[in-house]
Amino acid sequence: MSHLTDIGREGGLHVWMPRLFIIGIVAILGITTAWELLDEHDIIARSTAVANPAAISGPPCPALGAVQFQQALGVGPKLAYTFDFNGDSFGRAFGYADCDVAAAKGSGGLGSYDICQFTSPAILYVKTPRGAFYFQPGIGQKATVTTAGGQARCVMAAPKYDS
């Protein structure tokens, strides 16, 4: 009879309870992760619609090397305004800036890059994980910087600020 009691204990609730607990934790983590990914996808999609990357076109901003940038700062306007956005750093001498994100191609709507538009930056500094980039759109010129793939690109246009 003790043999039958042991068999009953092997399949008892006390054996299944830790397994059910682990299954519950895994299910909660899976649902939470899926919820966060859907939320991130929605935020990126809305921001992409606001930024409207397709509307941003223009001639490239004059690019500078590091030495040229330092020389320009020595005789011209200084970087009065610096800020970080999504892990990238931006600096400008004048004007206003407004940043959004846009969906990165091939990311399934989960990857993104920055789009920052400037009213009259004069000179721009951008630092991404791929390095530092320098541009000199000039005083009174609008500019937009994108950081797709960690590569900063600047064009002489800022649709958000066009009147």
VOKEPA-455060 format. One record per residue (C-alpha): residue number from 1; x, z, y. Coordinates in nm, 3 decimals. Layout:
BEGIN
   k       x       z       y
 NUM       X       Z       Y
...
//
This chain:
BEGIN
   k       x       z       y
   1   0.000   0.000   0.000
   2   0.288   0.060   0.236
   3   0.379  -0.304   0.184
   4   0.041  -0.415   0.329
   5   0.082  -0.182   0.628
   6   0.423  -0.334   0.709
   7   0.276  -0.686   0.700
   8   0.005  -0.582   0.943
   9   0.262  -0.441   1.183
  10   0.472  -0.759   1.180
  11   0.190  -0.957   1.340
  12   0.060  -0.675   1.556
  13   0.001  -0.671   1.929
  14   0.321  -0.476   1.993
  15   0.519  -0.776   1.861
  16   0.330  -1.037   2.065
  17   0.316  -0.840   2.390
  18   0.676  -0.919   2.505
  19   0.627  -1.285   2.415
  20   0.299  -1.304   2.608
  21   0.467  -1.136   2.905
  22   0.750  -1.392   2.903
  23   0.504  -1.682   2.867
  24   0.304  -1.544   3.161
  25   0.613  -1.514   3.381
  26   0.721  -1.870   3.295
  27   0.370  -2.000   3.371
  28   0.361  -1.820   3.708
  29   0.705  -1.956   3.801
  30   0.602  -2.308   3.700
  31   0.280  -2.297   3.900
  32   0.457  -2.147   4.204
  33   0.731  -2.412   4.192
  34   0.475  -2.693   4.162
  35   0.277  -2.549   4.456
  36   0.589  -2.528   4.674
  37   0.694  -2.884   4.586
  38   0.347  -3.017   4.674
  39   0.356  -2.824   5.002
  40   0.703  -2.959   5.087
  41   0.589  -3.313   5.003
  42   0.289  -3.272   5.237
  43   0.502  -3.133   5.522
  44   0.755  -3.418   5.491
  45   0.475  -3.679   5.481
  46   0.310  -3.538   5.796
  47   0.643  -3.516   5.979
  48   0.730  -3.874   5.877
  49   0.399  -3.992   6.024
  50   0.475  -3.811   6.352
  51   0.837  -3.934   6.371
  52   0.735  -4.291   6.280
  53   1.084  -4.411   6.183
  54   0.964  -4.774   6.169
  55   0.900  -4.765   6.546
  56   1.256  -4.656   6.625
  57   1.465  -4.961   6.695
  58   1.715  -5.056   6.956
  59   2.076  -5.140   7.008
  60   2.328  -4.894   6.864
  61   2.458  -4.622   7.092
  62   2.821  -4.658   7.192
  63   3.013  -4.461   6.929
  64   3.322  -4.257   7.007
  65   3.608  -4.128   6.796
  66   3.699  -3.760   6.806
  67   3.982  -3.815   7.057
  68   3.766  -4.033   7.282
  69   3.491  -3.771   7.266
  70   3.728  -3.494   7.376
  71   3.857  -3.715   7.659
  72   3.500  -3.790   7.771
  73   3.422  -3.419   7.775
  74   3.735  -3.358   7.985
  75   3.627  -3.591   8.266
  76   3.249  -3.600   8.227
  77   2.956  -3.378   8.144
  78   2.997  -3.092   7.896
  79   2.777  -3.017   7.594
  80   2.539  -2.782   7.769
  81   2.284  -2.776   7.487
  82   2.359  -2.732   7.119
  83   2.122  -2.655   6.833
  84   2.093  -2.664   6.455
  85   1.813  -2.843   6.274
  86   1.782  -2.848   5.894
  87   2.152  -2.784   5.845
  88   2.271  -3.047   6.094
  89   2.413  -2.957   6.437
  90   2.341  -3.147   6.757
  91   2.490  -3.122   7.104
  92   2.402  -3.299   7.429
  93   2.489  -3.274   7.798
  94   2.145  -3.324   7.954
  95   1.779  -3.386   7.886
  96   1.538  -3.280   7.620
  97   1.544  -3.316   7.244
  98   1.268  -3.329   6.985
  99   1.337  -3.337   6.611
 100   1.130  -3.420   6.305
 101   1.207  -3.509   5.946
 102   1.134  -3.831   5.761
 103   1.107  -3.894   5.390
 104   1.429  -4.023   5.240
 105   1.395  -4.346   5.045
 106   1.400  -4.299   4.671
 107   1.338  -3.924   4.693
 108   0.980  -3.923   4.568
 109   0.872  -3.774   4.899
 110   1.075  -3.456   4.851
 111   1.404  -3.549   5.016
 112   1.425  -3.588   5.391
 113   1.657  -3.658   5.680
 114   1.649  -3.563   6.047
 115   1.526  -3.776   6.335
 116   1.607  -3.635   6.678
 117   1.505  -3.808   6.999
 118   1.675  -3.736   7.331
 119   1.559  -3.814   7.687
 120   1.891  -3.843   7.870
 121   2.170  -3.690   7.665
 122   2.468  -3.867   7.835
 123   2.688  -3.774   7.540
 124   2.593  -3.665   7.185
 125   2.766  -3.467   6.913
 126   2.622  -3.461   6.561
 127   2.761  -3.268   6.266
 128   2.627  -3.323   5.915
 129   2.771  -3.230   5.575
 130   2.947  -3.570   5.582
 131   3.133  -3.500   5.907
 132   3.117  -3.512   6.285
 133   2.980  -3.810   6.479
 134   3.007  -3.882   6.851
 135   2.798  -4.109   7.072
 136   2.783  -4.186   7.443
 137   2.443  -4.336   7.532
 138   2.498  -4.255   7.899
 139   2.309  -4.065   8.166
 140   1.945  -4.169   8.201
 141   1.941  -4.347   7.864
 142   1.708  -4.246   7.581
 143   1.856  -4.215   7.233
 144   1.747  -4.139   6.879
 145   1.976  -4.003   6.609
 146   1.895  -4.021   6.238
 147   2.092  -3.851   5.962
 148   1.985  -4.039   5.647
 149   2.232  -3.973   5.367
 150   2.429  -3.739   5.595
 151   2.544  -4.037   5.805
 152   2.449  -3.998   6.173
 153   2.326  -4.316   6.338
 154   2.222  -4.350   6.701
 155   2.007  -4.614   6.871
 156   1.926  -4.658   7.238
 157   1.555  -4.580   7.208
 158   1.329  -4.275   7.189
 159   0.965  -4.376   7.134
 160   0.838  -4.018   7.178
 161   0.964  -4.024   7.535
 162   0.854  -4.375   7.629
 163   0.586  -4.378   7.893
//
